[in-house]
Amino acid sequence: MKYKVHRFEINMANDQARLEQFLNSLEGEVVSIIPNIAKTTLFQIYGVTRKIDFLLIIEKKHKL
């Protein structure tokens, strides 16, 4: 089995359609989606708000 990891830069408020288009364009099977939660402001550090700045998408490639 071969896997590929994609880094998908995202603005969670605006990029739902772009994420959907990206996922539908993959040839393999999506195994996992891992969000990276950035802690950049004081409120985010204390857990009041959170910002996801990118997703790691793991794709299982089909054998040819």
C-alpha positions, -999 to +999 in steps of 0.1 A: +000+000+000+011+035-007-001+066+010+002+103+001-002+132+026-017+164+013-015+197+031-046+218+025-045+254+036-080+264+048-101+292+061-129+272+078-154+300+073-150+303+036-135+271+021-161+244+024-167+242-014-130+243-022-124+214+003-153+194-012-139+199-047-104+188-035-117+157-018-137+147-049-107+151-071-086+126-052-081+093-070-075+072-039-093+066-006-093+093+021-080+075+053-079+105+076-082+142+079-061+159+106-067+195+115-038+217+127-051+240+154-030+271+156-027+290+189-017+325+179-036+348+202-040+350+240-077+339+236-066+309+215-039+299+239-064+298+268-089+278+247-116+305+243-113+304+205-094+282+180-082+286+145-076+258+121-050+269+096-045+238+075-056+202+072-034+171+066-053+147+044-040+112+041-049+094+009-045+057+003-034+052-033-050+025-054-027-001-069-025-001-107 
